[in-house]
Amino acid sequence: MSNKFKSNKNKYQNKLKFVALGGNGQVTKNMFVYEFGRDIIIVDCGMGFPSEIMYGIDMVIPDISYLNDKRDRIRGIFITHGHEDHIGALPYLIDKLSAPIYATKLTIGLMKVRLKEQNKLNFTKFHEVKVRKQYQVGAFNVEPIQLSHSIPDSVAYAITTPVGTTIHTGDYKFDPTPLDGKTTDETRLAEFGNKGVLALMSDCLRSEKPGRTLSEAAIQENFEKVISVAKGRVMITTFSSNISRMQQAINASVKYGRKVCIVGRSMEQNVRTAMELSYLSIPKDLLVKVDVIDKLQDKNITIIIAGSQGQPGSALARIANSDHRSIYIKPGDEIIFSADPIPGNQDAVYEMIDNLSRLGANVYYSDITSDFHVSGHAAQEELKLMLTLTKPKYVVPISGMYRHMQQYSLLAKETGVPNENIFLIDEGGVIEFDQNFGKIAGEVETTNIFVDGLGVGDVGSIVLRDRKVLAEEGIVVVIITIDKARNKLYGDPDIVSRGFVYMKESEKLIKESQEVVKKSIKSNGHIKNWLAVREKITSDLSRYLFKKTARRPMVLSVIIGV
C-alpha cells in the first residue's frame, strides 16, 4: 500500500498543471495558475470590464475558489505588465492570496497606486525582477524576457520545471521602434527555443489581423500633425496606464509650444508614479493644473484626459455630459481617442463621442481614422514569429475570445505544430503536461465575481437579474394597510409605479390593479397568514399587468399593520 501511494505521489509531482482562472474566452481578467507538486505560482491578476447588462457593476474579477484550499502552496504572483486587465484585481484578492509579487519596476509602481486606492498600504512583499535573471520560486525557475508592448517594462516569463520550460508571453508585439527603445528580446526567445520549449502560452488577441502591427513611432507624428494646425484646444484620451502614449502626446505638445494638463484621478496618479520612476520625461513647468486652463489661450494647451472607454464618472464622460466642474466643450475643440473600445464598451464610447460632437468638438476615433492608435498586440506575422523562435511542442492561445484562439490555432499549424498539440480552453480549463505528453484535463468551476462599490462578491446572478428587470421593465409597489385588531384590509391598496407606467396617464390601469389586489385578499377568506397573501398578490398582479401591457415589471407587496 505504501509503495502504491508513493507511486501515485510521484506521478502527481511529475506533472505540470496549467489552469486558466481568467483571460481565456475573453479579452480581459487575465489570471493563470501553474501548479507543480506542492508548489503554485500565479501569472497576472487582472480585472474585467462589466458588460452592458451588468447593471451597476464597477468591474469583474477572477474567481479564485480553486485556490481556497491551496493558499499555503502559492509561492509567488508574477505580473507581466501594468495594464488593468493584468493588475486590476490585485487590491481585491491580495489578502486572500497573500503571496509575494514579482514584477518589473514600473509595474510595481502602478500596482502600488492601485493598492493605495483600496487602502492596502500594508502590503510590502514586492520583488523587482530584471530581464534575463532567474528566480527560483519553489519548484519553478522563472526568467523574465523583455517584450515590447504599449506600456514600458512589459515581460514574458520562461517558467521551467522538471518536466520542461513553458513560455508565458503576456501581451506583446515585435515593434522595431518602441518609444523606450526596448524591443522584444528575439535572441533570448530563440535560445529557449533551441534548448526546447515544452509549451507556449501566447497572446492571441490579434490573430485575425494579417501582417504586422504598426509601430508606436507613427503615433507621435500624427499627434504633431493635429497639434501643429489646431487653432484651439487639443484633448487626447487614452488608457490611464498607457505611459508611452502619454509621452508621445507630451513630446508633440512641447514641440509646438503647448502646456499640458493631466485630467482624471487615475491618470494623474499614474503620471506622478511614472515621473518618479523616470519612465516619463516631462520638462519643468510644462504641466499645469486644471484651474489654470481658462487663463491660457486655447492654442497653447493640450489636455490629456482619462475616460477613453466611456466609463461612467470618468473625466471625459463628465465633460461629454456637461457636468465637469472645470472643463466644458468649446466649438472647435479637437478630441483624439488614442484607444480602441474594449469589446463590451462600444456603446458607451459611441454615446460619449455623439455627445462631444453635439457640443461642437471635432472628434477623431478609430472608425474614421487609424492614425491615433496602434494595438499593443501582435498580428499574424508576429504571432508566427514567436512560434518560430520558441519552437514549442505544445501551444495554448490565451488572452482572447474563442474565435481569436481558433484563428491562432490555424497559424500554429502553419508553423508545423500538430493539431493534437494545440489546446483551446475557456476560462476554468485545465491542461496537464509531463515530459512525454500534454492533454486537456477537464475544467474547474468558475464564475464572475462582481465588484460593486465597496462590495466584492456580494452581488450575484439573482441581484443582476433583478436589476435587469428594474432597468428594462420597471417596478410596481403595492402598499397594503391592515387593521391588526380585525385582521382586515384598511382602505384601498396604494400602488406606486416607477419605470413602468406614468401614473397620471394610467389611472384606469392603476384602479383595475387595485381591484386585482383586493380580489386576491378576499379570495383567502379569513386571513391567518399575510405572507401567503403577499405572495398571491404578487403573482396575481404580475399576471394581470402582463396581460394588459405585455410587460413584466418587478412587483413588490408591502404590508403595514396599524
C-alpha positions in Angstrom: 0.0 0.0 0.0 2.8 2.4 0.9 4.5 1.7 -2.4 1.3 2.4 -4.4 0.8 5.7 -2.5 4.4 6.6 -3.2 4.0 5.8 -6.9 0.8 7.9 -7.2 2.5 10.8 -5.3 5.5 10.7 -7.7 3.1 10.7 -10.7 1.3 13.7 -9.3 4.6 15.5 -8.6 5.9 14.9 -12.1 3.0 16.7 -13.8 2.7 20.4 -14.5 -0.9 21.7 -14.3 -2.0 24.9 -16.0 -5.3 26.4 -15.1 -6.9 29.5 -16.7 -8.9 31.3 -14.0 -9.4 34.2 -16.4 -8.3 35.6 -19.7 -9.4 32.7 -21.9 -12.6 33.1 -23.8 -12.5 36.8 -23.1 -10.1 39.7 -23.6 -9.6 40.8 -20.0 -9.5 39.5 -16.5 -6.2 37.6 -17.0 -5.2 35.1 -14.3 -3.3 31.9 -14.8 -2.2 29.2 -12.4 0.9 26.9 -12.8 1.0 24.0 -10.4 3.8 21.5 -9.9 3.8 19.1 -7.0 3.1 21.2 -3.8 4.1 24.5 -5.4 1.9 27.0 -7.2 2.7 30.3 -9.0 0.2 32.7 -10.5 0.7 34.8 -13.6 -1.2 38.1 -13.7 -4.3 39.1 -11.6 -6.4 41.3 -13.8 -9.8 42.9 -13.8 -12.5 42.7 -16.5 -14.9 45.4 -17.6 -18.6 44.8 -16.9 -20.9 44.2 -19.9 -23.8 46.4 -20.6 -26.3 44.1 -18.8 -24.2 44.0 -15.6 -26.2 46.9 -14.2 -24.3 48.9 -11.5 -21.2 46.7 -11.6 -17.9 48.5 -11.5 -15.6 45.7 -12.5 -15.4 41.9 -12.7 -12.5 40.0 -11.1 -11.4 36.3 -11.3 -13.0 33.6 -9.2 -10.2 32.1 -7.1 -12.3 29.4 -5.4 -10.0 26.8 -6.9 -7.2 28.2 -4.8 -9.1 28.4 -1.5 -7.6 25.2 -0.1 -4.3 25.7 -1.8 -3.3 29.2 -0.4 -0.4 27.8 1.6 1.1 26.4 -1.6 1.2 29.7 -3.5 4.9 30.7 -3.8 4.5 33.9 -5.9 2.5 36.0 -8.2 4.3 37.1 -11.4 2.9 40.1 -13.3 3.7 40.6 -17.0 2.9 44.4 -17.2 0.9 47.2 -15.7 -2.3 47.3 -17.6 -5.6 47.0 -15.6 -6.6 43.7 -17.2 -3.4 42.2 -15.7 -3.1 44.0 -12.3 -6.6 45.5 -11.6 -7.9 42.6 -9.4 -4.9 42.6 -7.0 -6.4 45.1 -4.5 -9.4 42.8 -4.1 -7.6 39.5 -4.0 -4.2 40.1 -2.4 -5.4 39.5 1.1 -6.7 36.1 0.1 -3.7 35.1 -2.0 -1.1 36.5 0.5 1.9 35.8 -1.7 4.9 37.8 -2.8 4.5 39.7 -6.1 7.3 39.6 -8.7 7.2 42.3 -11.4 9.3 45.0 -13.2 9.9 48.4 -11.7 7.1 50.4 -13.4 4.6 47.6 -13.0 5.3 47.6 -9.2 4.8 51.4 -9.1 1.4 51.1 -10.9 0.4 48.3 -8.6 1.2 50.3 -5.5 -1.0 53.1 -6.8 -3.9 50.6 -7.1 -3.3 49.2 -3.7 -3.2 52.6 -2.2 -6.6 53.5 -3.7 -8.0 50.5 -1.8 -6.1 51.2 1.5 -3.8 48.2 1.1 -0.8 50.1 2.1 0.5 47.4 4.4 1.3 45.0 1.6 5.1 45.2 1.1 6.0 41.8 -0.4 7.2 43.1 -3.8 10.2 41.7 -5.6 11.5 43.8 -8.6 12.6 41.5 -11.4 15.2 42.1 -14.1 15.1 40.6 -17.6 17.4 37.6 -18.2 17.8 37.0 -14.5 16.5 33.8 -13.0 14.3 33.5 -9.9 13.8 30.2 -8.1 10.4 30.0 -6.5 9.5 26.6 -5.1 9.8 24.1 -8.0 9.7 26.9 -10.6 12.7 28.6 -12.1 11.3 31.8 -13.7 13.1 34.2 -16.0 11.6 37.5 -17.3 12.1 38.1 -21.1 11.9 41.6 -22.4 8.9 42.4 -24.6 7.6 45.5 -26.5 4.0 46.4 -25.8 2.0 49.6 -25.4 3.4 50.1 -21.9 7.1 50.1 -20.8 8.5 47.3 -18.7 6.5 44.5 -20.2 7.9 41.0 -19.9 7.2 37.4 -20.8 8.1 34.6 -18.4 10.1 31.5 -19.1 8.8 29.1 -16.5 11.0 26.0 -16.0 10.1 22.9 -14.0 11.5 19.3 -14.1 9.1 18.4 -17.0 10.3 21.3 -19.2 10.0 25.0 -19.9 6.9 26.9 -20.8 6.9 30.5 -22.2 4.1 32.7 -20.9 4.1 35.7 -23.2 1.6 38.2 -21.6 0.7 40.9 -24.2 3.4 41.6 -26.8 4.3 42.7 -30.3 7.5 42.9 -32.3 7.9 46.6 -32.5 11.2 47.7 -34.2 10.9 51.3 -32.9 9.2 51.3 -29.5 9.2 54.6 -27.7 11.6 53.4 -24.9 13.9 51.7 -27.4 13.4 48.3 -25.8 12.5 45.7 -28.4 11.2 42.2 -27.9 14.2 40.0 -27.0 14.2 37.7 -30.0 17.7 36.4 -29.2 16.6 35.1 -25.8 13.4 33.6 -27.1 15.4 31.8 -29.8 17.8 30.5 -27.2 15.0 28.9 -25.2 13.6 27.6 -28.5 16.8 25.9 -29.3 17.0 24.3 -25.9 13.5 23.1 -26.2 10.2 24.7 -25.1 7.5 22.3 -23.8 4.6 24.8 -24.2 4.0 28.3 -25.4 1.1 30.2 -23.8 0.7 33.1 -26.2 -1.4 36.2 -26.5 -3.7 35.7 -29.5 -5.9 38.8 -29.5 -4.9 40.0 -33.0 -4.7 36.6 -34.6 -7.4 37.7 -37.1 -5.3 40.6 -38.4 -2.9 39.9 -41.2 0.6 41.3 -41.4 2.3 43.1 -38.6 1.1 45.6 -36.0 2.2 49.2 -36.7 5.0 50.7 -34.6 4.3 53.1 -31.9 6.6 55.6 -33.6 3.9 56.5 -36.1 1.6 57.9 -33.4 3.7 60.9 -32.3 3.9 62.1 -35.9 0.1 62.0 -36.2 -0.3 63.9 -32.9 2.1 66.5 -34.2 0.0 66.9 -37.4 -3.1 67.8 -35.5 -1.4 69.9 -32.8 0.6 71.9 -35.4 -2.5 73.2 -37.1 -5.1 73.2 -34.3 -6.4 76.7 -33.6 -7.9 75.7 -30.3 -7.5 73.1 -27.6 -6.4 69.6 -28.2 -7.7 66.9 -25.9 -6.2 63.4 -26.1 -7.7 60.5 -24.3 -6.1 57.0 -23.8 -5.9 54.4 -21.1 -4.6 55.8 -17.9 -1.8 53.2 -17.8 -0.7 53.9 -21.4 2.5 55.7 -20.3 4.1 55.5 -23.8 1.1 57.2 -25.4 1.1 60.0 -22.9 4.8 60.6 -23.5 4.1 60.9 -27.2 1.3 63.5 -26.6 3.7 65.4 -24.3 6.5 65.4 -26.9 4.2 66.7 -29.6 2.9 69.4 -27.2 6.4 70.5 -26.3 7.4 70.8 -30.0 4.6 73.2 -30.7 4.7 75.3 -27.5 1.7 73.9 -25.7 1.3 73.5 -21.9 -0.1 70.1 -20.8 -2.9 69.4 -18.3 -3.4 65.9 -17.0 -7.1 65.4 -16.1 -8.6 62.3 -14.3 -7.6 60.9 -10.9 -6.2 57.6 -12.2 -4.2 59.3 -15.0 -2.8 61.9 -12.6 -1.7 59.1 -10.2 -0.1 57.1 -13.0 1.7 60.1 -14.4 3.1 61.0 -11.0 4.3 57.4 -10.5 5.9 57.2 -13.9 7.7 60.5 -13.4 9.0 59.5 -10.0 10.4 56.2 -11.6 11.8 58.1 -14.6 9.5 56.4 -17.1 8.1 59.8 -18.2 10.2 62.7 -19.4 8.4 66.0 -18.8 10.1 69.4 -19.0 9.9 71.6 -15.9 6.9 73.9 -15.8 5.2 72.1 -18.7 2.4 70.6 -16.6 -0.4 73.0 -15.4 -3.3 72.3 -13.1 -6.9 72.2 -14.4 -7.9 75.5 -12.8 -5.2 77.3 -15.0 -6.7 76.1 -18.3 -9.1 79.1 -18.8 -6.2 81.5 -18.1 -4.3 80.2 -21.2 -5.1 80.8 -24.8 -6.8 77.7 -26.3 -4.0 77.3 -28.9 -1.5 76.9 -26.0 -2.9 73.9 -24.1 -3.1 70.2 -24.6 -5.4 68.2 -22.2 -4.5 64.6 -21.7 -7.7 63.1 -20.2 -8.9 59.8 -18.7 -12.1 58.1 -19.9 -11.3 56.6 -23.3 -13.7 53.7 -22.6 -16.7 55.8 -21.7 -16.5 54.8 -18.0 -19.3 56.4 -16.0 -17.9 59.2 -13.8 -14.7 59.5 -15.7 -13.4 62.9 -16.6 -14.2 62.7 -20.3 -17.7 61.2 -19.6 -18.5 64.2 -17.3 -17.2 66.7 -19.9 -19.4 65.0 -22.5 -22.4 65.3 -20.2 -21.6 69.0 -19.5 -21.2 68.4 -15.8 -17.4 68.6 -15.3 -16.6 71.3 -12.7 -13.8 72.9 -14.7 -13.8 71.9 -18.3 -16.6 72.4 -20.9 -16.5 71.8 -24.6 -15.9 74.8 -26.9 -16.8 74.7 -30.6 -13.6 73.8 -32.5 -12.0 71.7 -29.7 -10.1 68.8 -31.2 -10.6 65.5 -29.3 -8.4 62.5 -30.1 -9.3 59.0 -29.0 -6.0 57.2 -28.8 -7.5 53.9 -27.8 -9.9 51.4 -29.3 -13.1 50.5 -27.4 -12.7 47.2 -25.5 -15.4 44.7 -26.5 -18.5 45.5 -24.4 -17.6 49.2 -24.1 -18.5 50.2 -27.7 -22.0 51.6 -26.9 -20.7 53.8 -24.0 -17.8 55.1 -26.1 -20.0 55.9 -29.1 -22.6 57.7 -26.9 -19.8 59.8 -25.5 -18.5 60.6 -29.0 -22.0 61.6 -30.0 -22.3 64.0 -27.0 -18.9 65.5 -27.6 -19.7 66.1 -31.3 -23.1 67.6 -30.4 -21.3 70.1 -28.2 -19.2 71.2 -31.1 -16.0 69.2 -30.8 -14.2 67.7 -33.7 -13.6 64.1 -32.7 -11.1 61.6 -34.1 -11.8 58.0 -33.3 -10.8 54.6 -34.8 -13.9 54.2 -37.0 -12.9 57.2 -39.1 -9.1 57.1 -38.8 -6.4 54.7 -37.6 -3.8 57.5 -37.2 -4.0 57.8 -33.4 -4.0 54.3 -32.1 -1.9 51.2 -32.8 -2.5 48.0 -30.9 -0.1 46.7 -28.4 -0.8 43.1 -29.6 1.0 41.1 -32.3 -0.7 40.5 -35.6 -0.4 37.2 -37.6 3.2 37.5 -38.9 4.4 38.4 -35.4 2.5 35.6 -33.8 4.1 33.2 -36.3 7.5 34.7 -35.5 7.0 34.0 -31.8 6.1 30.4 -32.7 9.1 30.1 -35.0 11.5 31.5 -32.4 10.3 29.3 -29.5 9.6 26.1 -31.4 7.1 24.8 -28.8 5.9 21.2 -28.6 2.5 22.3 -27.3 0.6 25.6 -27.9 -2.0 27.2 -25.7 -3.5 30.5 -27.0 -4.5 32.9 -24.2 -6.0 36.3 -23.5 -8.5 36.3 -26.3 -12.1 35.3 -27.3 -12.6 31.8 -28.6 -12.6 33.0 -32.2 -9.1 34.5 -31.6 -7.9 31.2 -30.1 -9.4 29.3 -33.1 -7.6 31.6 -35.6 -4.4 31.3 -33.6 -4.5 27.5 -33.9 -4.5 27.8 -37.7 -1.4 30.0 -37.5 0.3 27.5 -35.2 -0.4 24.7 -37.7 1.2 26.8 -40.4 4.4 26.8 -38.4 4.3 23.0 -38.0 2.6 22.4 -34.7 0.4 19.3 -34.9 -3.3 19.9 -34.4 -3.4 17.5 -31.5 -0.7 19.6 -29.7 -2.8 22.8 -29.8 -5.1 23.2 -26.8 -8.0 25.6 -26.8 -9.6 26.1 -23.4 -12.1 28.5 -22.0 -12.0 30.1 -18.5 -11.6 27.3 -16.0 -9.9 25.0 -18.4 -7.1 22.7 -17.1 -4.2 21.3 -19.0 -1.6 18.8 -17.7 1.9 18.2 -19.0 4.7 15.8 -18.3 7.9 15.2 -20.3 6.1 12.9 -22.7 2.6 14.3 -23.2 0.2 17.1 -22.8 -3.6 16.9 -22.6 -6.7 18.9 -21.6 -7.6 17.5 -18.2 -11.1 18.9 -17.6 -12.1 22.2 -16.0 -12.6 23.8 -12.7 -15.8 25.7 -11.8 -15.5 29.4 -12.1 -18.0 32.3 -12.0 -17.8 36.1 -12.4 -17.0 37.9 -9.2 -18.5 41.4 -9.3 -17.2 44.5 -7.6 -19.9 47.0 -6.8 -18.8 50.0 -4.8 -17.3 48.6 -1.6 -18.9 45.2 -2.1 -16.8 42.3 -3.6 -18.8 39.2 -4.5 -22.0 40.2 -2.7 -23.8 40.8 -6.0 -24.6 37.6 -7.8 -26.8 36.5 -10.7 -30.0 36.9 -8.8 -29.3 40.5 -7.9 -28.2 41.2 -11.5 -31.4 39.6 -12.8 -33.5 41.9 -10.5 -31.5 44.9 -11.7 -32.1 43.8 -15.3 -35.9 43.6 -14.7 -35.8 47.0 -13.0 -33.9 48.6 -15.8 -36.0 47.1 -18.6 -39.4 46.7 -17.1 -39.6 48.9 -14.0 -41.2 48.2 -10.7 -44.7 48.3 -9.2 -45.0 48.5 -5.4 -48.3 47.6 -3.7 -48.7 49.1 -0.2 -51.4 47.3 1.8 -52.5 48.7 5.2 -54.2 46.2 7.5 -56.2 46.7 10.7 -54.3 44.4 13.0 -57.1 44.2 15.5 -59.6 42.8 12.9 -57.0 41.3 10.6 -58.6 43.0 7.6 -57.7 45.4 4.8 -57.8 49.1 5.9 -58.8 51.3 2.9 -57.7 50.7 -0.7 -54.3 49.4 -1.6 -51.8 52.1 -2.7 -50.0 51.3 -6.0 -46.7 53.1 -6.9 -45.1 52.7 -10.3 -41.5 53.6 -11.2 -40.1 52.9 -14.7 -43.3 51.0 -15.7 -46.1 53.5 -16.5 -46.7 57.2 -15.8 -49.3 57.2 -13.1 -51.4 60.2 -14.3 -51.8 58.7 -17.8 -52.6 55.2 -16.5 -55.3 55.9 -13.9 -57.5 53.2 -15.3 -54.8 50.6 -15.1 -53.9 51.6 -11.6 -57.6 51.4 -10.5 -58.0 48.0 -12.1 -54.8 46.8 -10.4 -56.2 47.9 -7.0 -59.3 45.7 -7.7 -57.0 42.8 -8.6 -55.2 43.2 -5.3 -58.5 43.4 -3.3 -59.8 40.3 -5.0 -56.6 38.4 -4.2 -57.0 39.4 -0.5 -60.7 38.4 -0.4 -60.0 35.0 -2.0 -58.1 34.0 1.1 -61.2 34.2 3.3 -60.3 34.7 7.0 -56.6 35.6 6.8 -54.1 33.9 9.1 -51.0 34.1 7.0 -50.4 37.5 5.5 -47.1 36.2 4.0 -49.1 33.8 1.8 -51.4 36.7 0.9 -48.5 38.8 -0.2 -47.2 36.1 -2.4 -50.6 35.7 -4.0 -50.9 39.4 -4.6 -47.5 39.5 -6.3 -48.4 36.5 -8.5 -52.0 37.7 -9.5 -50.9 41.3 -10.2 -47.9 40.2 -12.3 -50.2 38.1 -14.5 -52.7 40.9 -14.8 -50.1 43.5 -15.7 -48.6 41.3 -18.4 -52.0 40.6 -19.8 -52.7 44.3 -20.1 -49.3 45.6 -21.1 -47.1 42.6 -22.3 -44.5 43.8 -19.7 -43.2 42.1 -16.7 -42.3 44.7 -14.0 -41.0 43.7 -10.7 -43.9 43.6 -8.3 -43.3 44.1 -4.6 -46.0 43.9 -2.0 -45.6 45.7 1.3 -48.0 45.1 4.3 -48.2 47.7 7.0 -50.1 46.9 10.2 -51.9 49.7 12.1 
